[in-house]
Amino acid sequence: MKLTVDRDRCEGYGLCAESAPQLMHLDEDGELVLDHEEVPAPSDSAAEVAVRVCPVAALKVG
């Protein structure tokens, strides 16, 4: 499963990073950093939750 972020849509709310800290975090400037673009199998559900909680639909898994 691949995780992608639409940088134009992302507003840095951080809800995704809170729900999947093993996959992503906000840097010191509030920019989302994906620690894993290819989501390891045990984190599939965390990635899906992160996609759902994003208020601007900036994340996608596929």
C-alpha positions in Angstrom: 0.0 0.0 0.0 1.3 3.4 -1.0 0.6 6.6 1.0 0.7 10.0 -0.8 0.1 13.6 0.3 -1.2 16.4 -1.8 1.0 19.2 -0.7 -1.3 21.9 -2.2 -4.2 20.6 -0.1 -2.4 19.9 3.2 -2.9 22.7 5.8 -0.8 21.1 8.6 -3.6 20.3 11.0 -1.7 17.3 12.2 -4.7 15.0 12.8 -3.2 12.4 10.5 0.2 12.5 12.3 -1.6 12.1 15.7 -3.5 9.0 14.4 -0.5 7.4 12.6 2.8 8.7 14.3 4.6 5.6 13.1 4.0 6.7 9.5 4.2 10.5 9.5 5.0 13.6 11.5 4.9 17.4 11.2 8.2 19.1 11.0 9.2 22.3 12.8 7.6 24.4 10.1 4.3 22.5 10.3 4.8 20.6 7.1 3.8 17.0 6.9 6.6 14.5 6.5 5.9 10.9 5.4 8.2 8.6 7.2 7.0 5.7 5.0 5.5 6.1 1.5 5.2 2.3 1.2 3.1 1.4 4.3 4.3 -1.7 6.1 1.6 -4.3 6.4 1.0 -3.9 10.2 0.3 -0.2 9.7 -2.3 -0.5 7.0 -5.2 0.4 9.3 -3.3 3.3 10.8 -2.8 4.7 7.3 -6.5 4.3 6.5 -7.4 6.1 9.7 -5.0 9.0 8.9 -6.7 9.4 5.5 -10.1 9.5 7.0 -9.3 12.1 9.7 -7.7 14.6 7.3 -10.2 17.5 7.2 -9.0 18.6 3.7 -8.6 15.1 2.1 -4.9 15.7 1.5 -3.9 12.0 2.0 -4.5 9.0 -0.2 -3.7 5.3 0.1 -3.6 2.9 -2.8 
